[in-house]
Amino acid sequence: MNAYEIRTGMSRAKLSHLMDSETWMNAGKAIEYGFADDVLNDEKRENFDPGAFAFSAKETETHLWNRLEAYYQTPVKKTEPEVQMGTPIDELTKRLNLIKP
């Protein structure tokens, strides 16, 4: 609090109130109150392309669900070999060809 008092020139009561209420402020308000001198400009942000960060909310949700399912899915252990059920397709085709007119 001492550093804030020296930096801003505010009273301890006002600073205490700001700290107790966990006040959030933007850069302009921080400069106005004396917590900051100026806003730095970032050259990377000047050339910012919002399209590079565009995303689909549905695609993000689907990706999250897929990752969660993969993480929590327990592997199924097969204790018995798979047994082929029914008649193979080749055999069925031969039988059908026999009854064709």
Phi, psi and omega in degrees: 000326179300317180296318178296321180296316180292316184292314188266334185079007179282159177287157179297326180296314180295316178297318179299318178297316179299319181288318180296324181272005179049056184293130174256142180216154177276179184298320181298317180292323179296322177292317180301317181281346179095008178284340181221157179267318187199168176259126178282142176262131180260118181301328180295322181284336178295327180263025184294131177246103183297336179296333180291340182248010180293145180212162177259127180298320180294318179295321178296316179297316179298317179299318178297313180299319179298319179292320179295317179297318180294323181290316186268355181286129178267135181295141179267123179269128178267117182270333180241146177293150180292134179256129180286125181258147174085187182262136179298151184298324180297318179295319178296319179298318178300316181295318179295323179294332179291328183263004178291141178284000000 
